[in-house]
Amino acid sequence: MNKGFWSAGHRPTLFAAFLYFDLAFMVWVLLGPLAPMIATDLGLNDAQKGLMVAIPTLAGAVLRLVNGVLVDKIGPKSTGAIGQLIVIGGLATAWMLGVNSFGGAVALGVILGFAGASFAVALPLASRWYPAEHQGTALGIAGMGNSGTVLAALFAPLLAKAFGWNAVLGLACIPLAITFVIYMVLAKDAPNPPAPKSIFAYLEPLKKADAWWFMLFYGVTFGGFVGLAASLSIYFVDQFALTPVVAGYCTAACVFAGSLVRPMGGALADRIGGTKTLMAVYLIAAAVLIAISFGPSRVELALALFVCAMLALGAGNGAVFQLVPQRFKDEIGVMTGLVGFAGGVGGFYLASSLGLAKQLTGSPQWGFLIFAGLALVAFASLVSVKTRWRATWPTALEGARI
């Protein structure tokens, strides 16, 4: 990140986008670290636990499509403000009324999906301020809000132990409210936004094969990241009999690794190209997930493998969004929604499949193995399209690497 980058865009908006994304992601995965305690109190089985932590991911995926349209209609700042108010109101209501059943937990998960939909707001909010050669770095910094999942993993189990898990829902409203005020003061929509289009025009990118490729690629990288972030507390408690607090520490270490390297992945993609970066990511992720599928016998080995997986997937998240604005510069809002939707679906699949595999076979390992196969499919797909991309994208002539 050189002086040219810092003078190229709007730093207050970049910071606001990161902060909003960070706190939104904190509450989006909040049910994951609390799941062992919620499951005990509500008497949930393995499949219900997996579905409970996966529902916010699926809801966030669907709502990202809505936000992708709203960003281009009313602007990213207003769209983000609406989403934040819904999440704060939903958490406050759940805290006051209590969550007393599996159905109640699912309903809360749907509300938390609005926090996950922040992805389709924070990234275009930052992206529209930066030129093509700085997209990877800018979106890597904004996207580092993934680190909010670390806050949930670290503090939610501790607060739940001290005050009860339901109280954590109310306590989360405090930093969210502070973030809302900062966001409204600092965030600013970029000048000269794309002209509003009809609703059907927003689906035009789906007529292009590249949109579907990006959805696949992000479905694996981000899907793997958020699916693991939501599921690892359950995994460490079930597989190694750790306490929820210690499991939260282990999850936080994994998530922190994946969040930290997202801007590095974007910056690396700016330097060597997004396709080269992603090819390495998919091979590493597949190899590590296959190793995990054999069931590490020691918690230290499992932790090391999950950290490696999250490092690869986190870098891949940054690399995908080095490429998307190059191909769909004028449709970045809706493309962020579409690609983010695919990422959320990937996360829902992974989190729910781990719980279902545990319910059916007594072990979550088949869930890891199948997702490793998806990473290999993504690698092969990228190999098939990279030459055409480098030959046909106009950004290749403007100095941006593909």
C-alpha positions, 0 to 999 in steps of 0.5 A: 500500500503506497502513497498513491493508494492512500491519496487515490480514494476517501479514507474516512469512507474506507474506515467506515466501511471496514468498521461497519463490516467488522461489527456486522460480521461479529453479530452475523456469526454470533450463534456459532460461539454460543451454539454449545450453550444454546444447544444444551439449554434448548436440547438440540441435536447435531443436525439442529445445531448445524442448521441453527448456525447455518441459517444466518449465513443463508439469510445473509446470502439472500439479503445480499441480493436485495442489498445489491439492488438497493445499493445501486438504487438509493446508494450504499450509505443509506442501504447500510444504515437501514440494515444496521437499524434492523439488526439492532432492533432485532437483537434488542427484541430477542434479548427482551423476549428471550429465545426459548425454542429451536424456532426462535433461534431460527427466527433470530438467525434470519434477523442476523442475516441482515448483518451478513448482508452488509457485505453487499454494502461495505464493499461497493461503498469503498470500491466506488472511490478507488481506480482499477489498479487499487481495487484489490487493496481497497476491497481487501481493507474493507473486507477485513471486516471479516475479523469481526468474527474474531470478536464474536468467538473471543467475547461471546462465550466469556460474556455468556459464562458471566451473564448468560447467553441471552444477555449477550444478545442485548450487550451486542447492541451497545457496540452496534449503536456506537458503530452506527453513529460513526458510520453516519458521520464518516461514510460518504457515497462516491460521486458519479455513481452508476445511473439507476436501472430497472429491476430486471436490468440488475439481472443482466450480469447473469447473462454473462458466464463470468458472473457465474464463474465468480459466484462459484469462486467466491462460493468456495473461498468465502463459503469455506471461511464463514462456514468454518467460522460458524461451525468451529466452536461446535467442532472443538467442543464435540470432537475434543470436549473443550469448554465453550470458552476454550473452543472460542479461543481456538475459533478466534485464532482460526478466524483471525488468520483468515481475516488478517490475510484478506487485504494481503490476498487483495494486494498480492492479486494486485501484484501478480494477478487474481487468477494466479493467487486463486489457483494457489488458494484452491490447491492449498485449501483442498489439501488441508481440508482433505487432511482434516477429513481424516480426523486429527487426533490431537487438538493442536494438529486440528487447530494448525490445519484449520489455521492453514485452511483459513489463511488460504480461504481468506487470501482467496476472498481478497483475490476474488474481489480484485477481479470482480470490479475489473470485469463488472466496473459499472455493475459492482453493486449488483455483482457484489450482491450476486457474488456475496449471495453465492458466498453465503450459500457456500457457507450455509452448505458447509455449516449445515453439512457438517452438522448433518454428517455428524448426525448421520455418521457420527463424524463431520469428516465427510462434510470437509471432504466434499468441500475439498472436492468443491475447491478442486472443481473451482481450481479446474474451472479457473484454469479453463477461463484464465487465458480468455480473461487475460486476452479480453478484459480491457483492464489488462491494458490499463495496468491492472493484473488479472 
